[in-house]
């Protein structure tokens, strides 16, 4: 009959190998996930920049319209006083 230690030691060695492989696989998968997250974060940053750029352009356009409306209202006020 085999001694208990003769049965346990091979099992422990096998478990150690399995755990090491699991750690390596997990590290590889984590690297892949991190790369994908970095790509997504980069895309979100680009989208934020684009949105901010468009909103700045929109503000400039709105400010220009406001200035033109103010100028028209001033001219109208002058015409109303003269007329």
C-alpha positions as CSV (number, residue, x, y, z in Angstrom):
1,X,0.0,0.0,0.0
2,X,1.2,3.5,-0.9
3,X,2.1,5.9,1.8
4,X,-0.2,8.9,2.2
5,X,2.7,11.3,1.5
6,X,3.3,9.4,-1.8
7,X,-0.2,10.2,-2.8
8,X,-0.3,13.8,-1.5
9,X,3.0,15.1,-2.8
10,X,2.1,14.5,-6.5
11,X,-1.3,16.1,-6.0
12,X,0.3,19.1,-4.4
13,X,2.8,19.4,-7.3
14,X,0.0,19.2,-9.8
15,X,-2.0,21.8,-8.0
16,X,1.0,24.1,-7.8
17,X,1.5,23.7,-11.6
18,X,-2.2,24.4,-12.2
19,X,-2.2,27.5,-10.0
20,X,0.9,28.8,-11.7
21,X,-0.7,28.3,-15.1
22,X,-3.9,30.0,-13.9
23,X,-1.9,33.0,-12.7
24,X,-0.1,33.3,-16.1
25,X,-3.4,33.0,-18.0
26,X,-5.0,35.6,-15.8
27,X,-2.1,38.0,-16.3
28,X,-2.4,37.5,-20.1
29,X,-6.1,38.1,-20.1
30,X,-5.7,41.1,-17.9
31,X,-3.2,42.6,-20.3
32,X,-5.7,42.1,-23.2
33,X,-8.5,43.7,-21.1
34,X,-6.3,46.6,-20.2
35,X,-5.4,47.2,-23.8
36,X,-9.0,47.3,-24.8
37,X,-9.9,49.7,-21.9
38,X,-7.0,51.9,-23.0
39,X,-8.4,52.0,-26.6
40,X,-11.9,52.8,-25.3
41,X,-10.6,55.6,-23.0
42,X,-8.7,57.0,-26.0
43,X,-11.9,57.0,-28.1
44,X,-13.8,58.7,-25.3
45,X,-11.1,61.3,-25.0
46,X,-11.3,62.0,-28.7
47,X,-15.1,62.2,-28.6
48,X,-14.9,64.7,-25.6
49,X,-12.5,66.8,-27.5
50,X,-14.7,66.8,-30.6
51,X,-17.8,67.7,-28.6
52,X,-16.0,70.5,-26.8
53,X,-14.7,71.8,-30.1
54,X,-18.2,71.8,-31.6
55,X,-19.7,73.5,-28.5
56,X,-17.0,76.2,-28.7
57,X,-17.7,76.8,-32.3
58,X,-21.4,76.9,-31.5
59,X,-20.8,79.5,-28.8
60,X,-18.8,81.6,-31.3
61,X,-21.5,81.4,-33.9
62,X,-24.2,82.3,-31.3
63,X,-22.1,85.2,-30.1
64,X,-21.7,86.5,-33.6
65,X,-25.5,86.3,-34.2
66,X,-26.1,88.2,-30.9
67,X,-23.7,90.9,-32.0
68,X,-25.4,91.2,-35.3
69,X,-28.8,91.4,-33.7
70,X,-27.6,94.0,-31.2
71,X,-26.3,96.1,-34.1
72,X,-29.6,95.8,-36.0
73,X,-31.6,96.7,-32.9
74,X,-29.4,99.8,-32.4
75,X,-30.0,100.9,-36.0
76,X,-33.7,100.3,-35.6
77,X,-33.8,102.4,-32.4
78,X,-32.0,105.2,-34.3
79,X,-34.5,105.0,-37.2
80,X,-37.5,105.0,-34.8
81,X,-36.2,108.1,-33.0
82,X,-35.6,109.9,-36.4
83,X,-38.9,108.9,-37.8
